[in-house]
Amino acid sequence: MSEEKRREEKKEGPSVDLESCGRRLRSLYDAWSDAKTAAFFNGAECVLLGSGANKEEELRYLKAVSLEIWLFSYELPDTVMAFVKKDGDDANEMHAIASGKKAKLLESARETIESSIKGKLTVHVKPKNEDGSAQVEALVKS
């Protein structure tokens, strides 16, 4: 990556590879709906994905982080996501509890995410220095 591109990315912040994100989200929801692979989900209507704060000194393999990177080409530490499968056209949902930059990152991909999951994205923004309990409660009620 060129030095100019690095400075530009740093200035603008990270971005989602929209084409890959859309293709991979479609793949996730298609596998969930396909009779051949649906057994993997064991009848679940919701898949919850959570990752805690990133601690550099604790380098370890985390499945949640791997899935975040695969879906969004970016790690989303201290984020909770719920993928909800519902019957009907455009009825699926994706919820995310995230703070600041991560919420903006997901919002920037809203159109791609909503068309890929055939449904609605809701981003619950967690204010800085809060534990997110109010946002979790809002997610559970939705």
C-alpha positions in Angstrom: 0.0 0.0 0.0 1.4 3.4 -0.9 2.2 6.0 1.7 -0.4 8.3 0.2 -3.1 5.7 0.4 -2.2 5.0 4.1 -2.5 8.7 5.0 -5.9 8.9 3.1 -7.2 5.8 4.9 -6.1 7.1 8.3 -7.7 10.4 7.6 -11.0 8.9 6.4 -11.0 5.9 8.7 -11.5 2.3 7.8 -14.1 1.2 5.1 -16.0 -1.9 4.3 -15.3 -3.8 1.1 -18.9 -3.6 0.0 -18.8 -6.2 -2.7 -17.2 -8.8 -0.4 -19.4 -7.9 2.5 -22.6 -8.2 0.5 -21.5 -11.5 -1.0 -20.6 -13.0 2.4 -23.7 -11.8 4.2 -25.8 -13.3 1.4 -23.8 -16.5 1.7 -24.5 -16.6 5.5 -28.3 -16.1 5.1 -28.5 -18.4 2.1 -26.8 -21.2 4.1 -29.2 -20.6 6.9 -32.2 -21.0 4.6 -30.9 -23.8 2.5 -32.3 -27.2 3.5 -28.9 -28.9 2.9 -27.1 -26.6 5.4 -29.8 -25.3 7.7 -29.2 -28.2 10.1 -25.9 -26.5 11.0 -28.0 -23.7 12.6 -30.1 -26.2 14.5 -33.4 -24.3 14.0 -32.0 -21.0 15.4 -33.9 -17.9 14.5 -31.0 -15.6 15.7 -27.2 -15.8 15.7 -25.5 -13.6 18.2 -21.9 -12.5 17.7 -20.0 -10.7 20.4 -16.4 -9.6 20.9 -14.9 -7.8 23.8 -12.4 -5.0 23.9 -9.2 -5.7 22.0 -6.2 -6.3 24.3 -2.9 -6.3 22.4 -1.2 -8.4 25.1 -3.8 -11.2 24.8 -3.2 -12.5 21.3 -5.5 -15.4 20.7 -7.8 -16.8 18.1 -11.4 -15.6 18.5 -14.1 -17.0 16.3 -16.1 -13.8 16.6 -13.2 -11.7 15.4 -12.6 -14.1 12.5 -16.2 -13.8 11.4 -16.2 -10.0 11.7 -13.1 -9.8 9.5 -14.6 -12.2 7.0 -17.8 -10.3 6.8 -16.6 -6.7 7.0 -12.9 -6.8 6.3 -12.4 -5.1 9.6 -12.3 -6.1 13.3 -15.1 -4.6 15.4 -13.9 -4.9 19.0 -16.4 -4.3 21.8 -19.3 -5.0 19.4 -22.4 -7.2 19.6 -24.2 -8.2 16.5 -27.4 -10.2 16.1 -28.3 -11.8 12.8 -32.1 -12.6 12.7 -33.8 -14.8 10.2 -37.5 -14.3 9.7 -39.9 -15.7 7.2 -41.2 -13.4 4.5 -39.9 -11.0 2.0 -37.4 -8.4 3.3 -38.1 -9.6 6.9 -34.6 -10.5 8.0 -32.8 -8.3 10.5 -29.3 -7.4 11.6 -28.7 -5.5 14.8 -25.4 -4.1 16.0 -24.4 -2.5 19.3 -21.3 -0.5 18.6 -19.7 2.8 19.6 -18.5 5.7 17.5 -16.3 4.7 14.5 -17.6 1.1 14.4 -21.2 2.4 14.3 -20.3 4.8 11.5 -18.5 2.0 9.6 -21.7 -0.2 9.7 -23.9 2.8 8.8 -21.7 3.4 5.7 -22.5 -0.1 4.5 -26.2 0.1 5.3 -27.5 -0.2 1.7 -25.3 -3.2 1.0 -26.1 -4.9 4.2 -29.9 -4.4 3.9 -30.0 -5.6 0.3 -27.8 -8.6 1.1 -29.7 -9.9 4.1 -33.1 -9.0 2.5 -34.1 -7.0 5.5 -33.3 -4.2 7.9 -30.1 -3.1 9.7 -30.4 -1.4 13.1 -27.4 0.1 14.7 -27.7 0.8 18.4 -25.0 3.3 19.2 -23.3 2.8 22.5 -22.1 6.1 24.1 -18.4 6.3 25.2 -17.8 5.2 28.8 -21.1 3.3 29.1 -21.5 -0.4 29.4 -24.1 -0.8 26.7 -26.8 -2.3 28.9 -29.4 0.1 27.6 -28.6 -0.9 24.0 -28.7 -4.6 24.8 -32.1 -4.1 26.3 -33.3 -2.3 23.2 -31.9 -5.1 21.0 -33.6 -7.8 23.1 -37.0 -5.9 22.9 -36.8 -5.5 19.1 
